[in-house]
Each structure stands twice: as C-alpha cells, then as structure tokens.
C-alpha cells in the first residue's frame, strides 16, 4: 500500500480536481490496485447503469503516402515505394458496404500526409461517400487537417467548415502522441506541434465537429510529459466541451525506427488508464485499448476506468504494421463485457445507445 497517494485518491473521489503535482505523484506510484479501484469508482459514478458500450466500425486508410517520416510509424510509404497507394473509390465503396452489411455505424478514415492531394479532392470524396452510403465519417486526424490548411493556404476554420459541409461528421484524436514539443521533436519533428494539434481540435469543436482525444505513451516521454498532455486536454475540454471520449495506448515499437525501445507492458497501460480517468474529470467516456493490449487486458481495463470497448475494428492497418494484431468480432466483445457482469450495448459515435 502506497500511503503517499491516498490523500490524492481521496481528493479525486471527493470530486476535487487533481493538479499537476497530484497526477505526477500518481504516475510515480506502483500501487496499481489502489489506482484502479479509485478509477473504477469514478467510472461507476459517471456510468451507473451497469452497461459497457461498443461500436461496430472500420478503419479505412485511404492512402499510405506520407512525407513526415515519423520514427514510431511502420505504416507510411514514400511516393516511389512499390507499395505506396491512394485507394480507388471502388475499393473504398466495397469496404464501406461491407461495414454497413455487418451493422456498422462508422468509418474511421485516416491516411498519411499526402504532399499532392488538395482540398477539393477530399471534398469530392466526402460528398461521394455521403451520396452513396448512410455512414458516419469520423475522418482525418489533426496532423492531416493541419496539413490540409497549410497546403491549401487556408485558415483552419474555413477548411474545417468546407469539410464539414461536404460530409465530415467528427474528428478522430489520432496524431496526438504526447502533447509536448520535446516528445514530438524527438519522434515526429515534421508533424504539427502540440499547440497546432490542440488548435485543430479547438477550431473543429467551434464549428460543430466533436472529436475523440488520445495519448500514445511509452516511447521517449517522461511521466511529467504524460501529465502535461492530460492537463492540456482537460483545459481544452473546459473551454469547448468537444471531446466525446479519451483513448490511451502504448507505443508499439516493432518495425519502426524506435524498435530498440522496450514496449510498455500491461501494468503501465492499466496505470496510465486509471490515472487518466482520475485527471480527466470532464471527459465522460474512456475506451479500452484491447487492439494493442489484447482481449484479457482489454477486459481488465473495464475495472480500471474504461466504460467502452471501442470499435470492433473490422479492419486496422497502422498498429498492425508494427506487429500487433488483435481482433474481436461482435460476439466476443459482448462475451468479454458480459463475463464481468456488465450488459453490452451497441452505440454510435455520440454514445447514443442503439439496442
């Protein structure tokens, strides 16, 4: 039992907001059970009805062309690489229809930072999808959106309004990694800065595009940087209220430029999830990261602050390139939830219950 964290956990359970030093002290603790128990109490208070949600979705990576060469990424390709691609609409349409046939609600559409595609290409794509398929488009991470504004020489707001009007429904939280310039300069120096990532989300929220928030930890960052990341998300949520959910996952080092780093394990994942739940008091929904951790730790995460199993992931191409491939069909997700005594419920992006 770690007595140094008890006053902090009591503070969180008294619904008093944790500060930077509180959070840092929690990260330095190894008392996983105490952290998990507190996070579980907070989850129960926010979600007292006894169900755990999930969504039927598909990741579609429309291109792997990318100029930013992030050290942690095994997915990107350069234009002259033989396996570089921009997906044709026939293939894209087939993937969307398969998703709908399986009861899917959403496509998560992300790609590399393509050096040539202009905004009208993306607008045409969104309009074509919406004209042909009744699906929620959760599209384009903040680094992509920041890039679209820069190469089209437009303001973020004007660019986001055009994409929204063409059919974009919400923004995924990808590309956050760790929201400090030290970490970003180390692992992705060409990608948007921490301030730029947050500004994309701010402007998106202001024009009515809700989003998720993420953190990829376990590479070059310190515990203090993880805390700074959480504090910056919490501040923006205070300002806009635009984040629907938070997802953290550990860096997957295989087949990347950072393959020499040891992977962060399940202990670190559950600890980071639990502390995030205690710090991010203004974000209601926390997703399990079973895609990187596997089904058993995914299940355990439901007792460490998570209230949602995320997506069924009919397809996933980025994390899998780093050697991590966990898949769970709908019946397995529901069984995983039910084994802990929860009722599984299918949802949409906005966490409205569908069944």
C-alpha positions in Angstrom: 0.0 0.0 0.0 1.4 3.4 -1.1 0.4 5.9 1.6 1.6 8.9 -0.5 -1.2 8.5 -3.0 -4.1 8.1 -0.5 -4.8 11.8 0.1 -4.7 12.3 -3.7 -7.2 9.5 -4.4 -9.4 10.8 -1.6 -9.3 14.2 -3.3 -10.3 12.7 -6.6 -13.1 10.7 -5.0 -14.3 13.9 -3.3 -14.7 15.3 -6.8 -11.9 17.8 -6.2 -9.8 18.5 -9.3 -6.3 17.0 -9.3 -3.4 19.3 -10.1 -0.1 18.6 -11.9 1.8 17.5 -8.8 -1.1 15.2 -7.8 -1.0 13.5 -11.1 2.7 13.2 -11.2 2.7 11.6 -7.8 0.2 9.0 -9.0 2.4 8.2 -12.0 5.3 7.6 -9.7 3.4 5.1 -7.6 3.3 1.3 -8.2 0.1 0.8 -6.2 -1.9 -0.4 -9.2 -4.8 -1.8 -7.3 -5.5 1.5 -5.4 -5.3 3.5 -8.6 -7.6 1.0 -10.3 -10.1 1.0 -7.5 -10.4 4.8 -7.5 -10.7 4.9 -11.2 -13.5 2.3 -11.1 -15.4 4.3 -8.6 -15.3 7.3 -10.8 -16.4 5.3 -13.8 -19.4 3.9 -11.8 -20.4 7.4 -10.8 -20.4 8.6 -14.3 -22.0 5.4 -15.7 -24.2 4.0 -13.0 -26.5 2.0 -15.3 -24.3 -1.2 -15.5 -23.6 -1.4 -19.2 -20.5 -1.2 -21.3 -20.7 0.2 -24.8 -19.0 -0.7 -28.1 -19.3 0.4 -31.7 -19.2 -1.5 -35.0 -16.7 0.3 -37.1 -13.9 0.0 -39.7 -10.6 1.8 -40.1 -10.0 2.8 -43.7 -6.6 4.2 -44.5 -7.2 5.9 -47.9 -3.5 6.5 -48.5 -0.2 5.5 -47.0 1.8 8.2 -48.9 3.3 10.5 -46.3 6.1 13.0 -46.1 6.6 13.3 -42.4 8.6 10.0 -41.7 7.6 9.6 -38.0 10.0 7.3 -36.1 7.2 5.4 -34.4 5.3 4.6 -37.6 5.6 1.4 -39.6 2.7 2.3 -42.0 3.9 5.2 -44.1 5.4 5.0 -47.5 7.0 7.5 -49.9 5.7 8.1 -53.4 8.2 5.9 -55.2 7.8 2.9 -52.8 6.3 0.0 -54.7 3.5 -0.5 -52.1 2.5 3.2 -51.9 -1.2 3.7 -52.7 -4.1 6.0 -52.9 -7.3 3.9 -52.6 -9.6 3.8 -55.6 -13.3 4.5 -55.0 -14.4 1.0 -56.0 -12.3 -0.5 -53.2 -13.3 2.2 -50.7 -17.0 1.7 -51.6 -16.7 -2.1 -51.1 -15.1 -1.6 -47.7 -17.9 0.8 -46.6 -20.7 -1.5 -47.9 -19.1 -4.5 -46.0 -19.2 -2.3 -42.9 -22.8 -1.5 -43.3 -23.7 -5.1 -44.0 -22.2 -6.0 -40.7 -24.3 -3.4 -38.9 -21.5 -0.9 -38.9 -22.2 2.7 -37.8 -18.9 4.5 -38.6 -15.8 4.5 -40.7 -12.6 5.9 -39.2 -10.9 7.4 -42.3 -7.3 8.4 -41.9 -4.2 8.5 -44.1 -0.7 9.8 -44.5 0.1 13.5 -45.0 -0.1 13.3 -48.8 2.0 16.0 -50.5 -0.2 16.5 -53.6 -3.9 16.0 -52.8 -5.8 19.3 -52.5 -8.9 20.1 -50.5 -11.3 19.7 -53.4 -10.2 16.0 -53.7 -11.2 15.4 -50.1 -14.5 17.4 -50.5 -15.4 15.3 -53.6 -14.6 12.1 -51.7 -16.8 13.0 -48.7 -19.7 14.0 -51.0 -19.4 10.8 -52.9 -19.5 8.7 -49.7 -22.5 10.6 -48.3 -24.4 10.3 -51.6 -23.9 6.5 -51.7 -23.6 5.2 -48.1 -25.5 6.1 -44.9 -22.5 6.1 -42.6 -20.8 8.4 -40.1 -17.5 9.7 -41.3 -15.0 10.0 -38.5 -12.2 11.4 -40.5 -8.8 13.0 -40.8 -6.6 13.3 -37.7 -5.4 16.8 -36.5 -2.0 16.4 -38.3 -3.9 15.7 -41.6 -6.2 18.6 -41.0 -3.4 21.0 -40.1 -1.6 19.8 -43.3 -4.7 20.4 -45.4 -4.9 24.0 -44.2 -1.2 24.6 -44.8 -1.0 23.2 -48.3 -4.3 24.9 -49.3 -3.2 28.2 -47.7 -6.4 28.5 -45.8 -7.4 29.1 -42.2 -8.2 26.1 -40.2 -11.7 27.3 -39.6 -12.5 27.8 -43.3 -11.0 24.4 -44.2 -13.0 22.6 -41.5 -16.2 24.3 -42.5 -15.7 23.1 -46.0 -15.1 19.5 -45.0 -18.0 19.6 -42.5 -20.3 20.9 -45.3 -19.0 18.2 -47.6 -19.9 15.4 -45.2 -17.3 15.1 -42.4 -19.1 14.2 -39.2 -16.4 14.1 -36.5 -12.6 14.2 -35.9 -10.5 11.3 -34.6 -7.9 12.1 -31.9 -5.0 10.5 -33.7 -1.6 12.1 -34.1 -1.6 13.4 -30.5 1.1 11.1 -29.4 2.4 13.2 -26.4 1.4 16.8 -26.5 4.7 18.3 -25.6 7.2 19.7 -28.1 10.1 17.7 -26.5 8.5 14.4 -27.3 7.2 15.5 -30.7 10.6 16.9 -31.8 12.1 13.6 -30.9 9.7 11.2 -32.7 7.9 13.3 -35.3 9.6 16.6 -35.9 7.8 17.3 -39.2 4.4 16.7 -37.8 2.2 19.5 -36.4 3.2 20.9 -33.0 1.4 20.3 -29.7 -0.2 23.7 -30.0 -1.2 23.1 -33.6 -2.8 19.8 -32.7 -4.9 21.5 -30.0 -5.8 24.3 -32.3 -7.2 22.0 -34.9 -9.4 20.4 -32.2 -10.4 23.8 -30.8 -11.5 25.1 -34.3 -13.2 21.8 -35.0 -15.2 22.0 -31.8 -16.1 25.6 -32.6 -17.6 24.7 -36.0 -19.6 21.7 -34.5 -17.3 18.8 -35.1 -17.0 16.7 -32.0 -13.8 14.6 -31.6 -12.1 11.9 -29.5 -8.8 12.6 -27.7 -5.9 10.1 -27.5 -2.5 9.6 -26.0 0.2 7.3 -27.3 2.7 6.8 -24.4 5.7 4.6 -23.7 8.4 6.0 -26.1 10.6 9.0 -25.3 8.3 10.9 -22.9 8.6 11.3 -19.1 5.8 10.9 -16.6 5.7 14.7 -16.3 5.0 14.9 -20.1 2.1 12.5 -19.8 0.7 14.7 -17.1 1.2 17.8 -19.2 -0.6 16.0 -22.1 -3.6 15.3 -19.8 -3.7 18.8 -18.4 -3.8 20.3 -21.9 -6.6 18.0 -22.9 -8.5 18.9 -19.8 -8.1 22.6 -20.3 -9.4 22.4 -23.9 -12.3 20.4 -22.8 -13.1 23.0 -20.2 -13.1 25.6 -23.0 -15.1 23.7 -25.7 -16.7 20.6 -24.3 -16.0 19.0 -27.7 -14.3 15.7 -26.7 -16.6 12.7 -26.5 -14.0 10.2 -25.4 -10.4 9.5 -24.4 -8.3 6.6 -25.5 -4.7 5.8 -24.4 -2.5 3.1 -25.8 1.1 2.1 -25.6 3.6 2.7 -28.4 4.2 -0.5 -30.5 7.9 -0.5 -31.4 8.2 -3.4 -33.8 9.2 -2.5 -37.4 9.7 1.2 -36.5 12.7 3.4 -36.1 12.3 3.1 -32.4 12.3 -0.7 -32.3 15.2 -0.6 -29.8 12.8 0.7 -27.1 11.2 -1.9 -24.8 7.4 -1.9 -25.1 5.4 -0.6 -22.2 3.5 -3.5 -20.7 0.1 -4.1 -19.3 0.9 -2.8 -15.8 1.9 0.6 -17.4 -1.2 0.6 -19.5 -3.7 0.0 -16.7 -1.9 2.5 -14.5 -2.0 5.2 -17.3 -5.6 4.5 -18.0 -6.6 4.7 -14.3 -4.7 8.0 -13.7 -6.2 9.5 -16.9 -9.7 8.7 -15.6 -8.9 10.5 -12.4 -7.3 13.5 -14.0 -9.7 14.0 -17.0 -12.8 14.7 -14.8 -14.5 16.5 -17.7 -14.4 13.6 -20.3 -17.1 11.1 -19.7 -16.1 8.1 -21.9 -12.9 6.1 -21.8 -12.2 3.4 -24.3 -10.4 0.2 -23.7 -7.3 -0.3 -25.9 -7.7 -4.1 -26.5 -6.3 -3.6 -30.0 -2.8 -3.1 -28.6 -3.2 -4.9 -25.2 -5.2 -7.9 -26.2 -8.7 -9.1 -25.1 -7.8 -10.0 -21.5 -6.2 -6.7 -20.6 -9.0 -5.0 -22.6 -11.4 -6.7 -20.3 -9.4 -5.7 -17.2 -9.5 -2.1 -18.3 -13.2 -2.1 -17.6 -12.2 -2.2 -13.9 -9.6 0.5 -14.3 -11.7 3.3 -15.6 -12.9 2.3 -19.1 -16.6 2.2 -19.8 -16.4 1.4 -23.5 -14.8 -1.3 -25.6 -14.2 0.9 -28.6 -14.7 -0.5 -32.1 -14.9 -4.0 -33.4 -12.1 -3.0 -35.8 -13.3 -4.8 -38.9 -10.0 -3.6 -40.4 -6.9 -2.0 -38.9 -3.7 -1.2 -40.8 -1.5 1.1 -38.8 -0.9 -0.6 -35.4 -0.9 -4.0 -37.3 2.1 -2.9 -39.3 4.0 -2.6 -36.0 3.3 -6.3 -35.4 0.3 -6.0 -33.0 -2.8 -7.7 -34.4 -5.7 -8.4 -32.0 -9.2 -8.8 -33.5 -12.5 -9.3 -31.7 -15.8 -10.0 -33.5 -19.1 -8.6 -32.1 -20.0 -11.8 -30.2 -16.5 -11.9 -28.5 -16.7 -8.3 -27.5 -20.2 -8.9 -26.0 -19.0 -12.0 -24.1 -15.9 -10.1 -22.8 -18.3 -7.5 -21.4 -20.8 -9.9 -20.0 -18.2 -12.0 -18.2 -17.7 -9.1 -15.8 -21.4 -8.7 -15.1 -22.0 -5.8 -17.4 -24.6 -5.5 -20.1 -23.1 -4.9 -23.6 -24.7 -2.1 -25.6 -24.0 -1.0 -29.1 -23.6 2.7 -29.6 -22.9 5.4 -32.2 -20.1 7.9 -32.2 -22.1 10.2 -29.8 -22.5 7.4 -27.3 -26.3 7.1 -28.0 -27.4 3.6 -27.3 -28.7 1.7 -30.4 -30.0 -1.6 -29.0 
